[in-house]
Amino acid sequence: MTLRQNAKLNLVGLTRGQLAEALISVGVSNAKLKMRIDQIWKWVYIKGIRDFQEMTNLSKDFRQTLNENFILDVPNLVFRRVSSDGTRKYLFRVEGNHEFETVYIPEEDRGTLCISSQVGCTLNCTFCHTGTQAWVRNLSATEIVGQLMSVRDDLGEWPGSGVQTNLEQRLISNVVLMGMGEPLYNFDNVRDAMKIVMDGDGISLSRRRITLSTAGVVPGIERAGEEIGCRLAISFHATTDEVRDKIIPINRKWNIATLLEALRNYRRVTNSDRITFEYVMLKDLNDSDEDAYRLVSLIKNIPAKVNLIPFNSWPGSQFERSTPDRIASFANIIYKAGYPSPVRKPRGEDIMAACGQLKSASERVRRQSQTNPIQS
């Protein structure tokens, strides 16, 4: 739990157990504890309420107690930009004046929210814009859950009637932990946040609607299967240790063979719950037919699909995107081997919101946001 300077505890992002401790500390009896937790939980995570005075099924005295001791805060939205394709990129600011980005991607059959887990990143992947920004700190569970809540605010998704929106009607139907940072280097906060997101009496997203992406933090993979249970994606991007060492330095600690062994043992992997291998297509580096055949050999006997991602450029990058013909040839080899191999359509490139482009805003954007914080 994190106290703010005003000494009021933020209840957003607390697990049910932590919320129980908080309520006991202000005198809630054991006899009423479960009822109070359920009441507050539904106000916050079903109705999106941030003002205790609006929780009308609580007594006035209890609301006053809550107001005197607690707050319900989400990250401060500094800037929102909307792409020509409808993608939305958000810049949030949290305690310490630290900033990070979140992306919402609307599609015909779903709405995907790409959530950050850290401010900056420790991995230094050379093809990733976020990797050029130094790691600052982990985001708290409050700040992780708060991204979803704040974007729901912006989209107007909270049901005014208090009745949970059907999944088919949701604007945010899927969550991917693919934003800034390495989720498995912030395991406890990510786990607690996703438990809240999956809670059936609140936001209620199925574990199969949540995908955690890791560059290969092997010790965290088994824990993710046991303690979170969501779907898993691997930032793979190379078929030899020689290349992967260069573009994903963590490979020097946990090489391809070690990573694949952990994936074969991942307790959640089934034909209906496949592991996604993310593969950024980099011209003349990892995009040959030989790489494709080697990738098929490496993932043999792992229920998987391969997401091919055309490289999204950013200022100062040394890489180029593979040609459409090269990507098509690569995808065809993977597909003929029996693995789905969709080519991800770049989204939000015009606002630097595409895969691998996230980074805290530039000084220009900060100055712009002071006069026009919301742009469409």
Secondary structure, DSSP 8 states (H G I E B T S, - for coil): --B-TT--EE-TT--HHHHHHHHHHTT--HHHHHHHHHHHHHHHHTS----GGG-TTS-HHHHHHHHHHEE----EEEEEEE-TTS-EEEEEEEGGGEEEEEEEEE-SS-EEEE---EES-SS--TT-SGGGS---EE--HHHHHHHHHHHHHHHT-S-TTS----GGG-S--EEEE-SSS-GGGGHHHHHHHHHHHH-TTTT---GGGEEEEES--HHHHHHHHHHT--EEEEE---SSHHHHHHH-GGGGTS-HHHHHHHHHT-TT-BTTB-EEEEEEEBTTTT-SHHHHHHHHHHTTTS-EEEEEEE----TT----B--HHHHHHHHHHHHHTT----B----SGGGT-STT------HHHHHHHHH--B--
